[in-house]
Amino acid sequence: MAVFAIADLHLSHVDEKSMDIFGRHWKGHWDKIQEAWRSRIGAEDLVLIPGDISWAMQYEEALPDLQAICAMAGTK
């Protein structure tokens, strides 16, 4: 088992807030995160996510972002 940490994901599956307003290296940031995650993290690993997972302000709006994280490998 390995331990990983990631923060400030700022996902926006409901509102589709574009992160590339912060620079073009942010374009497709969720795709880049998923690619890196899949190449490094296995089912037996632990992933710590201390905060800023979603741009949503309400649970219902954050749920798709949380579900996307839950679908990724590892125990969160």
Secondary structure, DSSP 8 states (H G I E B T S, - for coil): --EEE-----B-TTT---GGGG-GGGTTHHHHHHHHHHHH--TT-EEE--S--BS-SSHHHHHHHHHHHHTSSSB-
